[in-house]
Amino acid sequence: MTSTTPVHGSALAEVWPLSPLQEGLLFHAEYGGQGPDLYTIQRTDLLSGPIDADRLRASWRALLNRHSALRASFHRRKSGRTVQLIPREVALRWREADLSDTDLTEEEALAEVRRLAAEERAERFDLAKAPLLRLLLVRLSPERHWTVMTSHHILLDGWSMPVMLTELAAIYAADGDASELGPAPTFRDHLAWLSRQDKDSASEAWREELADADGPTLVAPAGPDHSSVLPERHGLTLPDELSDALTTLARRHGLTVNTVMQGAWAMLLA
C-alpha cells in the first residue's frame, strides 16, 4: 500500500467569505469534537476494464487545479470572523491498495474494500488543511478496481458530485488534460451574489415565519451519551406508480424528489 507525502499548500491565491451553509457546517464540525464527523461523505465506485492509475491520479490533480473551491481550507480568525483560504495549488491526497496478488476470495476481497473504506470514513478532516478530499484506489484485478472518494460536506454536495465526476471522466479521456473543458465557473461568483442580497428583508421574513415558535422542538429525549453517532441506512423500495407520482409532483413544482421527501418527513415530525 502506498500513500502521498503530507499535504502542503502553495502560495495563497484568494481569501473568500463563507456561505451561510458553510458557516453552519463549520460550527458542527468544531462542535463535534473528536468523535465521528457526521458531515464526512463518501462515494465508492466499481470500475470495470483496465485503469491507468497514474493517469487517473493526474486527472484528479487537474480537477483540483481547475476548481479553486476544491482547494479551500476554513479558518476562524481571532475576531470571530471565518474565512476560506484558496491556495494556488495543493497536493492530492491519494492512496492505493493492491489486492490482486492476494489469495483472498471475492467475498473476502470485497470485505477488505469495505474495511479500507470505513478506515477512510473514520479519519476526521482538519478543516484548516486542504484539500478536504482524499482518494483511495483499490485494485482487485487488472480489469476491476474500486475507487473510494471521501470528502467533507463543506466542500461538496450532491449537486456537485455528478458535475465533478463527468469532468473527471473527460479529463481522464484526454490523458489528464483539462484544457479542453474551457473556463470553469467559480464559487466566488456565488458568494458575490450572496453578498448582494437583502439580508434585513430575509431576516424579517424568517422572524415572521417563526413568530409562533417559543423554542426548539424536541424530537426525542437526549440519551446519557451526547457523542456523535454515524447514521445507519434503511432501504425501502417504492412501487413504480408511487415513484412516478413523486417525480411528477416534484417536477410540477420545480423541486427535486429529495426536497419533496424532506418536506414529507418534516410534516411527519410536526
Protein Blocks (a to p, Z undefined) as FASTA:
>chain_A
ZZdddddddddfbdcdddfklmmmmmmmmmnomaccfkbccdddddedjddfklmmmmmm
mmmmmmmmlmgccdddfkopacddddfbdcdddddddfklpcbdfklmmmmmmmmmmmmm
mpccdfkbccfbdcddddfbfkbccddddddfklpcfklmmmmmmmmmmmmmnnopakln
opaddfklmmmmmmmpcfklmmmmmmmmmmmpgbdcdfbdcdfblcdcddddddddddfk
lmmmmmmmmmmnopafklmmmmmmmmmmZZ
